[in-house]
Amino acid sequence: MRLYFLLAALIVLSACSSQRTQHSADISGQASWYGAQHHGKKTASGERFNQNALTAAHRTLPFGSKVKVTNTRNNKSVTVRINDRGPYSKGRVIDLSRAAANKIDMINSGVAPVQLQVLR
């Protein structure tokens, strides 16, 4: 019986550890941005989207997570707070607010290769 509980505890710890590792590792991919067409609408977290705030959408990171996003074309970075879900386009790893996209000079291109570093 004691061995059963020990094995169960190890399985739970292993699952928690792999989730932490998934979100702790740097993530590479394409970023896109969204702005005026969504400004003022509710995000998945329930707050209103503000295109002028440094926020972003990510598929799985917890709301409130802080993420450093670096445009690998020009090495410019911005720190954003996750408050929405997405992107839903294949190959994209994050959707930035207009203000965040502007900070890393990707407004004109629409998409850019990025490196994500989860801060907390």
ABEGO torsion letter per residue (X at the ends): XAAAAAAAAAAAAAAAAAAAAAAABBBBEBBBBBBAAABGBBBAAGBBBBAABBBBBBAABBBGBBBBBBBAAAGBBBBBBBABBOBABBGBABBBBAAAAAAAGAAAAGBBBBBBBBAX
